[in-house]
Amino acid sequence: MYEALVRMVVRPGKRSEFLEFPRCTTQVARECEPGTLRQDVWEVETEPDVVYVYDVLHGEADFETHINNEPVQEFGEIMNDLVEGWTMVIPSDKASPPEVR
């Protein structure tokens, strides 16, 4: 599986515009990406300019399909206008499930 958790600091006044992209990519994933298993977006009250985006994909080919879909490509083109910075909290790489003890 591939998963990614990204913490994005949104530029002041750009939150609404920013949030349109995860909404759109979630819709595209539901309709066209059977390998996208989960996509969550959330905000934390104590971090008013931060948005977290979490994706889980079945495999490498599904990850490639996802990052090449039109909304993700469009977001990449204007990301610098919307985001001050971002941190990959969980890398978009093969992820193994946690060990059960």
C-alpha positions as CSV (number, residue, x, y, z in Angstrom):
1,M,0.0,0.0,0.0
2,Y,1.0,3.6,-0.5
3,E,0.0,6.3,1.9
4,A,0.7,9.9,2.4
5,L,-0.1,12.4,5.2
6,V,0.7,16.0,4.2
7,R,0.5,19.0,6.4
8,M,-0.1,22.2,4.3
9,V,0.1,25.7,5.6
10,V,-2.3,27.7,3.5
11,R,-1.7,31.3,2.6
12,P,-3.9,33.8,4.4
13,G,-7.2,34.3,2.6
14,K,-6.7,31.2,0.4
15,R,-8.3,28.5,2.5
16,S,-11.6,28.3,0.5
17,E,-9.7,28.2,-2.8
18,F,-7.3,25.6,-1.5
19,L,-10.1,23.4,-0.2
20,E,-11.7,23.2,-3.7
21,F,-8.8,20.9,-4.8
22,P,-9.1,18.1,-2.3
23,R,-12.9,18.2,-2.8
24,C,-12.3,17.7,-6.5
25,T,-9.6,15.1,-6.2
26,T,-11.8,13.1,-3.8
27,Q,-14.7,13.1,-6.3
28,V,-12.3,12.1,-9.1
29,A,-10.9,9.3,-6.9
30,R,-14.4,8.0,-6.2
31,E,-15.4,8.0,-9.8
32,C,-12.2,7.0,-11.6
33,E,-9.6,5.6,-9.2
34,P,-10.6,2.3,-7.8
35,G,-7.1,1.9,-6.3
36,T,-7.5,5.0,-4.2
37,L,-8.8,3.5,-1.0
38,R,-9.1,6.6,1.2
39,Q,-8.7,10.3,0.9
40,D,-9.3,12.5,3.9
41,V,-8.9,16.3,4.4
42,W,-9.2,17.9,7.8
43,E,-8.5,21.0,9.7
44,V,-7.4,21.5,13.3
45,E,-9.0,24.2,15.3
46,T,-5.7,25.2,16.9
47,E,-3.9,25.5,13.6
48,P,-6.1,27.9,11.6
49,D,-4.0,28.1,8.5
50,V,-3.2,24.4,8.3
51,V,-4.9,21.7,6.3
52,Y,-4.0,18.0,6.5
53,V,-4.5,15.7,3.5
54,Y,-4.3,11.9,3.9
55,D,-4.3,9.4,1.0
56,V,-4.2,5.6,1.0
57,L,-3.7,3.9,-2.3
58,H,-3.6,0.2,-3.2
59,G,-0.2,0.2,-5.0
60,E,2.3,2.1,-7.0
61,A,0.3,2.1,-10.3
62,D,-2.7,3.5,-8.3
63,F,-0.4,6.2,-6.8
64,E,0.8,7.1,-10.3
65,T,-2.8,7.3,-11.6
66,H,-3.8,9.6,-8.7
67,I,-0.9,12.0,-9.0
68,N,-1.5,12.3,-12.8
69,N,-5.2,13.0,-12.5
70,E,-6.2,16.4,-13.8
71,P,-7.1,18.1,-10.5
72,V,-3.8,17.0,-8.9
73,Q,-1.9,18.3,-11.9
74,E,-3.8,21.6,-11.8
75,F,-3.2,22.0,-8.1
76,G,0.6,21.4,-8.7
77,E,0.6,24.2,-11.1
78,I,-0.9,26.8,-8.7
79,M,0.2,25.4,-5.4
80,N,2.7,28.2,-4.7
81,D,-0.1,30.7,-4.9
82,L,-2.2,28.8,-2.3
83,V,0.4,27.2,0.1
84,E,3.2,28.8,2.1
85,G,4.8,25.5,2.9
86,W,4.1,21.8,3.4
87,T,5.5,18.9,5.3
88,M,5.3,15.2,4.4
89,V,4.3,13.7,7.7
90,I,4.0,10.2,6.3
91,P,5.9,9.7,3.1
92,S,4.1,8.6,-0.1
93,D,5.9,5.3,-0.3
94,K,5.1,1.7,0.3
95,A,3.6,1.6,3.7
96,S,3.3,-1.5,5.7
97,P,0.4,-2.0,8.2
98,P,1.4,-1.5,11.8
99,E,2.5,-4.6,13.6
100,V,-0.2,-6.1,15.8
101,R,1.1,-7.1,19.3
